[in-house]
């Protein structure tokens, strides 16, 4: 009879596995509470809030943010996203979604525990540089999708285009579709999820930026560099760099920062402009953002509310409905709403963020322009009354 060889490694493996189970069973460490207050008469459902690292206490370091857990009053472990806000590959904040009743508050418990591993189905935002499509940068969430044009498109032999416009895609699926649409390279035709039916061209499209000086609009060429700072799953954050261009005799460069939250039809845009020498812009130069003035477009301009909205027929393709585009900004920053180069603009004192978003009457979310206006007005009211956040220790 041959006896089996002794297997000491098996015993060691069992001990090692037991130690892992013991470590996993250790209780989470309490870090404190987060109280979110809503002073508006609008219920805030699924709104993304961002908590900076410094607010979580001196014991929490950047590497710890992936282990931070947030639970609500029903003891649900919420999806918490660590965020790099500076591009240095170190996390600076966490983001999670809150539900707060109108004129109410909600309390959340913060702990440190196991590191969360995100699943593909957790992601409701996405964005990337698309080298294979002449340097597009495309981004989306479960509601909307956009793209901006990179350097290679300027010299494409078939259809060169120099434009820092914001192009809008329409979708009627909550799934993330950018990669699939680019893979088949047929996103101008509907295959059940819709596609690219909006013509932006050299206009400002839906929310393209520029500078306004001496009664003229000055815009850059296509972006030159891109970087994703935080890829989701609930907040996308990226930046685009533009080469120096002339603005009324002054050489200017721009870095544009864009973010998009899960569940929102609006993306946030912020542009940092400096002169070629690194100084601030002349005081007489205004920031601008615009919407293409289509032949079929109907505009609503609400200066007290800080809103410009268009509603146009997507008439380049058959039976594609109507698309609304809106720009919303803090009305205290707004200067005027002139027209220039085929666009309706908002000119404003910068630096300041503005929001641009779309609504499509075939998406299932909006039946008509009245529905879209109601959404835009509610969004503007939320911006005017931001959630108040208090972080306290144990």
N, C-alpha and C positions, 0 to 999 in steps of 0.2 A: 504494500500500500504506500502510495506516495502522498505525503502530507503537503498541503498548500504552504507556500512560503509565507512567512510572517509579513504583514503589511503595516508597518508602523506609521506610514504616511496617512493611512486611513484614520487612525486615531487622532493624529495631529489635525487632519482636515475637519474631523468632527468638532474638535476643540475650537478650531479657528471659526467654523460656522456658528458655533454657539456664542462665541464672543461677538460676532457680527450681529446676531439676533439680540444679544444683550445690549449692544450699543444702539441698535435701532429702536429698542424699547425705552430708551431713556426719555423722560418727559421733556417737553419743550421748555425753553427758558423764556419767562415773561419779560417783555420789553416795555410795555406800556399800553396806552389807549390812544385812538384817534377819534376825535369827534368832528363830524362834518355837519355844518349848519347851512340850511337853505332859507334865505330871507325872502325869496320870491314866492309868488302865488302859483308857480309851475312846478309840478313834481319832476324830480330829476331821476330818470331811470337809466341805469347803465352808463352814467357819466364817468369819464376817466379822470382820476385825480392823481397828482404827482407829489410825492413826499421826498424832500431832499435828505440826503444822507445825514447831514448835521442835525436834523430834527429828531433823529432816532436815538440820540445819546452818544456820549463819547466812547462807549465800549464797542460800538458797531463800526466796523471798518468796511471798506469797499468790497473786499472779498466775501464779507458776511451777507451781503444783500441777497444773494441767490438762495440763502437759507431763511429769509424772513417770510413769515406766514401771517396772513391777516384773516381773521374770522369775524363774521357778522353776528348780529343778535340771535340768529338761528343756529349758531355754531357751524356755519358752512365755511369751509376752507376756500377762500377766494383765490382766483388766479392772480398772482403777483408777478409783475415784470420788472426785473432790474434794468436800469437805463444808464447808458453812457451818454452824457450830455455834452461832452467836450471833444470826443474823438480820440482820447488818449488810451482807450481800451480798458479803462477802469470805471466801474459803475459809480454813479453819483446820486442816484435816486431810485425809488421804486414807484410803480404805477399800478393802480387797480381800479376796478369799476365799483361805483357806489349807487345805491338806491336811497333817495331821500325824499320824503313827502313834502308837499308844498308847505311853506312856513314851518318846517319841521327840522329835526336833526336825526342823525344816526350815529351809533357808536360802534367802533371796531376794536377788537383786541389784537395786539401785535406780539408775536412770539418769534423765537429763533429755534429752528429745528432742522429737519433733514432738507437737503438741497432738492429743489423741485426739478424734475425732468419734464420739459414740455413735449407734448405729443403733436403730431401734424394737425390733428383736428382742433387743437387749441387755438390755432392761428386764424385770426380774422382780419389781419392786415398783412400787406406784402409789398415790397418794392425792390427793384434792382436795375442796374445798368445793363442795357441790352445791346452789346456790341454787334451781335449778328443782324440787328436791324438799324444799321447806320447810327449807332451810339444813342439810341433812345434811352431815357430814363422813364420807366413806367412804374406806377404805384396804384394800389387799390385797397379796398376793404370789402365788407360784405354788402355794401350798398352802391359804391361808385368806383370809377377808375379814371386815371389821367395819365398823360405822358408829356414829356418835354424833349426837345430835340438837341442832339449832341453834334460834335464837330463834323463827323463823317458825312452827315446829310448835306452839308453845305456844298460838297463837291461830288455828289452822286450824279453820274452821267445821265441817268434816265429822268430824274426829277429833283434837281438840286433845290434846297430850300434853306434860306438863312432867316431864322425867326426864333425869338425867345418866348413864343406863345405858350399857352397852356391848352393842350388838346384834351378833350373829354370823350371818354367812351361810355356807352350806355350798357347796363346789364340788368337782367331780371333773374339772377340767381345769386344766392348768398355765397356760393363757392368762389374760391380764388382762382381766376381764370387766365391771368396774364401769360403764364408759361405755355398753357395749352394753345392759346390764340396765336402766340408767336411761333410755336412749333409747326402748326398747320399753315401759317402765313396766309390766312384767308379771313381775317377778322373784319373785312369790309362787307361780308355777307353773313346773314343770320343762319346759325346752325342750332337755334333753340335757346341760346344764352344771350343773343344780340352781339353788338360789336362796335366798330368805329364808324359812326354815321354822322359825326359832327365835323364840319370843315373849319379848321382854325387858320391855316395858311400863314400869312404874314401879319395877321391881326393880333390882338392881345388874347384872342380866344376866350376862355373863361377864367379870367383872373391873372393874365400875364402882367408883369410889372414894367416899370420904366421910370424915367425922371422927367420932370416938367419944368421948363425954364423959358422965359421970354415968350410965352404963349405957344411953345412947341413941345412935342413929345419926343424924347430921346430913348432909344432902346438898344440893348446889346445884341451881339450875335448869339449863336448857339452856345450852350455851356461847354466847358473844356474839361472839367474834372468833376467826379461825383464820389460820394462816400456815404454809406449807411452807418449811422451812429447807433441806432437801436432798431432792431428788426421786428419787434413784436413780442408776444402775439396780440396785444391789444392797442399798442401805440407804435406807429412807425415814425422814425425821425431820420432825415437825411439832409445833405447839403450839396449844392451845386456851385461851382466857381466859374466866373466869366472873365474873359480877357479884357484888358483896358479898352475903353472906347471914349469917344469925344461927346461931351455934354456942354453945349454952348461955349466951346473953347476951353473947357476943363477936362483933363483926362481922368476918367473914373473907372474904378474896378468894383466888382460886386461878388459877395458870397450870399447865396440865397438858402435859407433854412426852411424846410417844409416838414410838417407833421400831419398825420392822419390817424384818427381814432376809430376803433371798431364801432360800428353802428351809426356813424355820423356821415351825412352827405357833404360836409364841409371839411376842406383841408385848411390848415393854418400856414400862412406865408410870412416870412420876415426876411428883409433884405438889409445886409450891412454894406453900405456904400462908403468908400473912401477915395480920395484923390490918389493919383499915382505916387505922390509924395507921402501919402499916409495921413493926410490931414482930413478934417471934416469937410463936408460939402458947403458951398456958399449958402448963406442963409436964405437967399432968394430962390434957391432950387428946391422944388417940392417933390416928394415921392408920388408915384402914380400907380394905379392898377386899373385894368380896363376889361370891358366885354365887347366882343365883336358886334358891330351893328349890322345884322343880317337884313336882307330885303323884307323877309317875313317877320322880323323881330318886333315885338311890342315891349316897351320899356316902362318900368315904374321906378321913379326916383323919389326916395324918402330921405331928405337931408336931415331932419331931426332924428330919424332912426338910424342914420348911417348906412343906408341900404340903397343899392342899385340892382335892379332885377330885369332880366330879359326873358322873353318867352317866344320861341321861334319854331317854325315848322322845319322838320328835318327832311327837306324836299330834294336832297341829292339822291335819295334812294326811295323806292316805292313803299308807301304805307309804313313809315317809320315813326309816325307820331310827332310829338312836340317835346322840346327840351327847354327847361328853364335853367338859367344860370344866374347866380346872385353873388354879389360881393358885399360883405358886412364889415364895418369898421367902427371903432369908437367914434361917435359923432363929434366929440370935442376935438378930435384931430382933423376932421374933414374940413377942407377949404372950399372946394367947388366941384362941379360935375361937368366939365367941358367935353366937347367932342373933338377928336383929333385922329386923323389917319384911318377913318372908318371904324372908330371905337367910341364908346361912351366911357369916360374915365371918372374915377374918383381921385382927386389930388388931395394930398394930406401932408401934415407936418410929421416928419419922421425923426428918428427911426420909430416905427410902430408896426405892430402886426395887423394883418387883415386876413379875412377868411373868404374863400371862394368855394362854391359848391354847386351841384347840379341836381335837378329833379326831372324825371322822365315819365310821361303819362302812360307808358307801357310797362313800367317796372312793377306795378302792383302797389306802389306806395302813394301815388298821386294820380287822381282821375283827371285833373284839370289845373289851370293856372291858379284858381282859388285855393286848392289844396296846397300847392307849392308856396303860395304867398303866406298861408297860415304857418307852414313849417319855417319859412325864412323869418317871419316876425317873431315866432317863439324862440328861434335860435338867437336873434338879436337881443331879445329880452333876457335870455340866460347870460349872454356876454355882459350885459349891463348890470347883472346881479350875480357875480361869481360866488361859488360855494366858499364858505369860510371854514378853514381847517385848523384844528387845534391838536397838537400832539403833546401828550403828558406822560410822565414816567409812571412807574408802578405805584 
